[in-house]
C-alpha cells in the first residue's frame, strides 16, 4: 500500500495551494484519510482528517481556511489551503488508515509547502 502526494510548492503569504493524495496497492477499504504537517522536531500534527462516514476534523489554526475533500471510494484525499501563513511552511504528509491483508496506517513521503512573507 502506498500513498502518492502532490501539489506542494512555493506561495506568498495569503496565497493558496491544493494538495492531492491517492492510495494505491492492495487497498480493500479505507477507515480514515487526512493530512499532517511535520514540525522541526519531527512531531507530526494533524491538519485535517476524516473518518469514513464521519465528520471532517480540522486543526484549530486552519479552520475556515483549509478544506479537506476525501473520496473513500476513489481512495483520494485533497487539501485546499487558502490564505496561507508563513508559519505554515512545512512538509505536509498524507495519512491513511487502510484495510489490506491487515489493518495498517500508511504515510506518504510528504510534499514541501513554503509560504513566503
C-alpha positions in Angstrom: 0.0 0.0 0.0 1.4 3.4 -1.0 0.3 7.0 -0.8 1.4 9.3 -3.5 1.1 13.0 -2.7 1.4 16.0 -5.0 0.7 19.7 -5.1 3.2 21.4 -2.8 5.3 24.4 -3.7 6.2 28.0 -3.0 3.5 30.6 -2.4 3.3 34.1 -1.0 1.5 34.7 2.3 -2.2 35.0 1.6 -2.0 32.7 -1.4 -3.4 29.2 -1.8 -2.3 25.7 -2.7 -4.0 22.4 -3.2 -2.5 19.1 -2.1 -3.7 15.8 -3.5 -3.0 12.2 -2.5 -4.0 8.9 -3.9 -3.7 5.4 -2.3 -2.6 2.5 -4.4 -1.8 -1.1 -3.9 -3.9 -3.7 -2.1 -6.3 -1.3 -0.5 -9.6 -3.0 0.2 -11.1 -0.1 2.1 -10.0 3.0 4.0 -11.0 3.8 7.5 -9.6 7.3 7.7 -7.7 9.8 5.5 -6.1 13.1 6.1 -3.1 15.4 6.1 -0.5 16.1 8.8 2.4 18.5 8.8 5.8 17.8 10.3 7.3 20.2 12.9 11.0 20.9 13.0 11.5 18.5 15.9 9.8 15.7 13.9 6.4 15.7 15.6 3.5 15.3 13.2 0.5 17.5 13.7 -2.9 16.8 12.3 -4.1 19.4 9.8 -7.3 17.8 8.7 -8.7 14.3 8.5 -11.9 12.4 8.1 -13.1 9.1 9.4 -15.1 7.1 6.8 -18.7 8.1 7.3 -17.8 10.7 9.8 -17.3 14.5 10.1 -14.2 16.2 8.9 -11.9 17.4 11.7 -9.5 20.4 11.4 -6.7 21.7 13.4 -7.8 24.8 15.2 -5.4 27.1 13.3 -6.7 26.1 9.9 -10.4 26.2 10.4 -12.2 28.4 7.9 -9.1 28.5 5.6 -8.4 24.9 4.7 -10.9 22.4 3.2 -10.5 18.6 3.1 -12.1 16.6 0.4 -11.9 12.8 0.9 -13.3 10.2 -1.6 -13.1 6.9 0.1 -14.3 5.1 -3.0 -11.7 6.6 -5.2 -9.1 6.4 -2.4 -8.2 10.0 -2.8 -7.9 13.0 -0.4 -7.2 16.6 -1.2 -6.5 19.6 0.9 -7.3 23.1 -0.3 -5.3 25.6 1.6 -6.3 29.2 1.4 -4.9 32.4 3.0 -1.6 30.6 3.8 0.6 32.0 6.5 4.4 32.0 6.7 4.4 29.8 9.8 2.6 27.1 7.9 5.7 26.3 5.8 6.4 22.6 6.4 6.4 19.2 4.9 2.8 18.0 4.6 2.2 14.3 4.8 -0.8 12.3 3.5 -2.0 9.7 6.0 -4.4 6.8 5.7 -5.7 4.0 8.0 -6.4 1.3 5.5 -7.6 -2.3 5.4 -5.4 -4.6 3.3 -4.5 -8.1 4.2 -4.3 -6.4 7.6 -5.1 -3.0 9.0 -2.3 -0.6 8.7 -1.6 3.1 9.0 0.3 4.4 5.9 2.2 7.7 5.4 3.1 9.3 2.1 6.6 10.7 1.5 5.5 14.2 2.1 5.3 17.3 0.0 7.0 20.6 0.8 4.9 23.7 1.3 6.8 27.0 1.6 5.0 30.3 2.4 7.0 33.4 1.9 6.2 36.6 3.7 
